[in-house]
C-alpha cells in the first residue's frame, strides 16, 4: 500500500457536502504542487488514469505529437521534452509524501563534450535531454554528468496547518472568513455537521 496522509473533513450531514478539510503541511504541499506540474505531464497522467481524464482538445494535441513522424521534428529529444516535460520545481517535489507522477524517470543532465565549452562559464550549458545542440558551438550535448541538489522541504513550513475549502481555497483556521463557508453552503445549524477522518493517497488525489 502506498503512502497515505491523514486529514480531517468537516461535512454537512444534510447535503453531504465537505465544508473544509483540515490538514497539516504534507497534504497542502501535495495540493499546491499541482501548480508546478507541466501541462504535458498532466495530460500523460490523465491518460494513464483508470478513468482517463480529458482536457478539451489538448488530449488530441498530445496524441498527435506522440504519433507524428520524427522527421517533422528537430530531433526525437524535442518529442520527449513535449511529452515528458521536466518540472522546474522537481527538487522540491521529491520531498512530497505523495508522489503524483510516481513513474517519472530520474533527472539526467547532459553537457557538451567539447572541452572549451566546459572550461568557459559563458559556454557551459546543460540539457535535461540527450542530443540537444549547445547554443554556443552547436555540438550535440550528449555527455552525461551527475550532480546533486539538496532541498530540505517542499513548499510550506512543517508547522503550517490550513483549511482547504471545497473550491480549493487555503485559509487559516483562525480566519474570520470561516463563517462565510457555512453561509455559502447554506449551513445554518452547525449541529448538522460531523467530522470525518480521511486517509488520502495518490488515487484519492487524482480522483479529485
C-alpha positions in Angstrom: 0.0 0.0 0.0 1.3 3.5 -0.9 1.7 6.4 1.5 -1.4 8.0 3.0 -1.9 11.4 4.6 -4.4 11.6 7.5 -6.7 14.6 7.3 -10.0 15.7 9.0 -13.0 16.8 6.9 -16.0 18.8 8.3 -19.1 17.6 6.4 -22.6 18.9 6.4 -24.7 15.7 7.0 -27.8 17.2 5.4 -26.3 17.9 2.0 -23.3 15.6 2.3 -21.0 18.5 1.3 -17.5 19.0 2.5 -17.2 22.4 4.2 -13.5 22.2 4.6 -10.6 19.8 5.1 -8.1 20.5 7.9 -4.7 19.2 7.1 -1.1 19.5 8.1 1.6 20.6 5.7 2.1 17.3 3.9 -1.3 17.4 2.1 -1.1 21.2 1.5 2.3 20.6 -0.2 0.8 18.0 -2.5 -2.1 20.3 -3.3 0.0 23.3 -4.2 2.5 21.2 -6.1 -0.2 20.9 -8.9 0.7 24.5 -9.8 4.2 23.3 -10.8 3.2 20.4 -13.0 3.7 21.0 -16.7 0.6 20.5 -18.9 2.3 17.7 -20.8 2.7 15.8 -17.6 -0.9 16.4 -16.5 -2.1 15.0 -19.9 0.2 12.0 -19.5 -1.2 11.3 -16.0 -4.7 11.7 -17.2 -4.2 9.2 -20.0 -2.7 6.7 -17.5 -5.6 7.0 -15.0 -8.1 4.2 -14.7 -10.8 6.6 -15.9 -8.9 8.7 -18.5 -9.2 12.5 -18.0 -10.0 14.6 -21.0 -8.8 18.2 -21.1 -10.6 19.5 -24.2 -8.6 19.4 -27.4 -5.3 19.2 -25.6 -5.6 15.4 -25.5 -5.7 15.4 -29.3 -2.6 17.6 -29.5 -0.7 15.3 -27.1 -1.7 12.2 -29.2 -0.6 14.0 -32.4 2.8 14.8 -31.0 3.2 11.2 -29.8 2.4 9.8 -33.3 4.0 12.4 -35.6 6.9 11.3 -37.8 10.2 12.2 -36.1 11.4 13.7 -39.4 8.9 16.6 -38.8 10.7 17.4 -35.5 14.2 18.9 -35.0 15.1 15.7 -33.0 13.5 12.9 -31.0 14.6 14.8 -27.9 12.0 17.5 -28.9 9.3 14.9 -28.8 10.5 13.8 -25.4 10.5 17.4 -24.0 7.0 17.9 -25.2 5.5 14.6 -24.0 7.7 14.2 -20.8 8.5 17.8 -19.7 10.5 18.4 -16.6 9.1 20.2 -13.6 11.2 23.2 -12.7 10.4 22.6 -9.0 11.1 18.9 -9.2 13.7 19.0 -6.4 11.1 20.4 -4.1 8.5 17.9 -5.3 10.8 15.0 -4.4 10.1 15.8 -0.8 6.3 15.3 -1.2 4.8 12.4 0.9 2.6 11.5 -2.1 4.4 11.3 -5.5 1.7 12.0 -8.1 3.9 11.2 -11.1 5.5 8.2 -9.4 6.6 6.8 -12.8 8.8 9.8 -13.5 12.3 8.9 -14.5 15.2 10.3 -12.5 16.5 13.6 -13.8 19.5 13.3 -16.1 21.8 16.1 -17.2 23.8 16.4 -20.5 26.5 18.8 -21.5 28.6 19.5 -24.5 31.6 17.2 -24.7 33.8 19.9 -26.2 36.5 20.8 -23.6 36.5 24.5 -24.2 32.7 24.7 -23.5 33.2 23.0 -20.1 36.1 25.4 -19.2 34.3 28.6 -20.2 31.4 29.6 -18.0 29.8 31.5 -20.8 29.6 28.3 -22.9 28.6 26.0 -20.0 25.0 25.0 -20.9 23.3 21.8 -19.9 20.1 20.0 -21.0 17.7 17.5 -19.5 17.6 15.8 -22.9 20.4 14.0 -24.7 21.2 15.3 -28.2 20.1 18.9 -27.9 22.6 21.3 -29.6 24.8 23.6 -27.5 23.6 27.1 -28.3 27.2 28.3 -28.4 29.1 25.8 -30.5 26.2 23.7 -31.9 27.8 20.5 -30.7 25.4 17.8 -29.5 25.1 17.8 -25.7 25.3 14.1 -25.2 27.9 13.8 -22.3 26.0 12.9 -19.2 27.1 14.4 -15.9 25.8 14.0 -12.3 25.3 16.4 -9.5 23.1 16.6 -6.5 20.7 19.3 -5.5 19.7 19.2 -1.8 16.3 20.7 -1.0 15.2 20.1 2.6 11.5 20.5 2.2 8.7 21.1 -0.2 6.7 24.4 -0.2 5.1 25.2 3.1 6.6 25.1 6.6 6.2 21.9 8.6 4.2 23.7 11.2 1.7 25.1 8.7 -1.9 23.9 9.3 -4.5 25.2 6.9 -8.1 24.7 6.0 -8.9 23.6 2.4 -12.3 24.5 1.1 -14.3 22.6 -1.4 -13.3 25.1 -4.1 -9.6 24.8 -3.1 -9.1 28.0 -1.2 -6.5 27.8 1.5 -7.4 29.7 4.7 -6.1 29.9 8.2 -8.1 28.0 10.9 -8.4 31.4 12.7 -9.7 33.3 9.7 -12.9 35.3 10.1 -14.0 34.1 6.6 -14.8 30.6 8.1 -18.3 31.8 8.9 -18.9 32.6 5.3 -18.1 29.0 4.3 -21.1 27.8 6.3 -23.3 30.6 4.9 -22.3 30.0 1.3 -23.2 26.3 1.6 -26.5 27.1 3.3 -25.4 25.5 6.6 -27.3 27.4 9.3 -27.1 24.9 12.1 -23.6 23.7 12.9 -25.0 20.7 14.9 -25.8 19.1 11.5 -22.1 18.8 10.8 -19.8 16.0 11.6 -16.0 15.5 11.5 -14.6 12.6 9.4 -11.1 11.2 9.4 -9.7 10.7 5.9 -6.7 8.8 4.6 -5.7 10.4 1.4 -3.4 8.6 -1.1 -2.4 9.2 -4.7 -5.6 7.6 -6.1 -7.8 9.9 -4.0 -5.9 13.0 -5.1 -6.2 12.0 -8.8 -9.9 11.4 -8.4 -10.5 14.9 -7.0 
